[in-house]
C-alpha cells in the first residue's frame, strides 16, 4: 500500500495525527493549523463599521466639535433651572431662559435673559461651562458667535476663554448691540494652553454701564479646529481615532434615538439641515436635548470622509414611550402611515436626487452639496422585533413597496427577528447582540449554519456588555462592564472571526454604541471614552481596528476549521488579492498561552511576516488581568504591539498566541507568482 516515499511520510502523518488528537484532548498541546489556498467566501467591503446615534453625549459634547453646551436653549422649558444647564452667572446678574421675547429664529424661540442689578461693582456677565469643561489649546483658532439685543444697553460685550479661576487665555470685545438681534462673530487665539479642562466661555459687560438694564442673548457657538477643517465639523481627536479604524459602514441616526418618545419627537431629517438657526433640536431618546447641529448632511459628509457606506435608518412608525413596557409604544396605524412614507421618500430624494430636476435635490444643492450622495442601504426602523405584529402586517410592506418603486436600486434591511415572515420577504436583516464573553465565544459559530438562501445578516449592533451570563444589560455590581475589558474584547474578536468566515451571509457589522462622555452617559461599555480634553481607546477599539484595517478579499479554508473543538483559539484566514497579503486573525480567549504550528499549502513570497497583537501586559497569565481595561486614568494598559519576524521556511511558521489575546499575523503571499 505504501511506496518508498510513503515510508518517509508515514511517521510524519502519525506524528501529526498524534499532535492533532492530543490538541483536541489537551487544549494546551500545540495546534497544527494548515492554511490552504482555497477561497471559501468573497469578503464584502462593508464588513466592519459602526452604529451611530447620539447617546452618552456621543454627538453633542462628543464627536460634534461644538464646545458650548445648551448653546441655544433647545429642548428646555423656559423659566426652569434646568433650562440654564451649563450656564452660570458671573458677579450677580439674574439669568433666566425666556421665550417671552422673540428668539433669534422661529426654530429657536428661547433666549437667555440677563438682568443686571441696579448696583454693580466691576464687570458682570455669565459663563458657559462647556461639556463639563473646555479644552484650551495654544495654536488653535476658536471660532465663536452669539446673538444679542437690548432695548437700552448699547455698550461693549467682552467674550473670553478663561480658567474657572479667572485666568484669561483669549478674548474679544464686540460692540454694536441694538434693540434687534444681531449676530456677533469673533475668534480666539490662545497664546498658552490651559493646564486642564476647568475652563469656561465667559461673557461680560461693564457693570456700571449696564446697571439696571436687561440684555438678551441667543444661539451661541464656539468651535475649535475641526477634522479636515469642515465647518460645523467633528472633534479632531475623536474623529481621527474613528477614522483610524477605517470603518466601512456607518449606520445612523439610531438606534433608539431615531424613534423618539412620541411620533412628534422622532428624529426628523428635515429639522437637522440648513443653518443652525433653523434647527430646533429635540429631546433625544437618551434623555438630553440634541442640538441636531450634527444633522443629516453632516452625517453623510462624515461617512464620505471615512470612506464608509452610509446605512440610513428611516423611521418606521413606532416610538418608544416607556422602554420597559412594550404596550406603551405608540405605533402608527396603517391608515395614518402614508405621510411618514412620503417623508422618507423626500428624505431619500434629498440625499440622492439630481439637483437640477428634483426639488429635494435642489434643496440639497442650495445647502452647498450639488452632487448626490451614494446611498445603497435603507434600514426600515430599529429593533422592530419589539413591535413585530404591525411591522409584519403593514409597516414593512408599505415602506418597502413604496420606496422600492421609487428607488429600485436601494436595498432594504429589516429589523425584526429572522423568524418573522415579511411581505415582501426580507433579503437583509439586522441582528443585535449585547451579551457576555461566553455568549460571544459560542456565537463565533452561529453563522456557520445560517441558511445560504440569499438572505444576509447585518450585525447592526454588538458588544460584550457584561460578565454576567444571565443579565448582560444589568448594573455594574451585576457584572456590567464600565469599559470594554480585554476578556470581553477577545470574545468579540472570536465572534468577529465567525462573521468574517461567514461573510457570504454576514454582509456588514456595526459595533455599538461607539462613544461615551465620562461625565454624562447612559450606556456602558463604549469603544472610546473621553472628557472635554482627552480620549481613551478601549481594547474593543483596538480589536475593531485590527480586524478592519487588515482586510482580505477572500476567506481561505483552514484545516482544521475553527470550531468549538478548537476553542479557546478562534481564527479566520484570508487573502487580499490586491495587496497579496495573507492574514490570520486569531483570538485566544483562554487563560493560557497557546502555540500553533502554521503550515501553508503554498510558499509565502517574503520571509518577513508581521504581527499585531493585544494581550494582557505580561505574556503569561496574571490572575485578574483578563478583565483589565484601558480607562481615562490608565489609557495605555493594553495597546497593540506590532512586530515583524523572519521565517526560516517559506511554508510554515510557529506562533504562540498569548493568553487572552487577539493577534493578526500577516504574510506576503502572491498567488500570481
Ligand atoms: O446601542 C444602544 C441601544 O441598544 C440602541 O439604541 C438600540 O437599538 C439597542 O437596544
Boltz pocket constraint, residues with backbone or C-beta under 6 A from the ligand:
constraints:
  - pocket:
      binder: B
      contacts: [[A, 53], [A, 55], [A, 254], [A, 255], [A, 256], [A, 257], [A, 382], [A, 383], [A, 432], [A, 461], [A, 512], [A, 513], [A, 523]]
      max_distance: 6.0
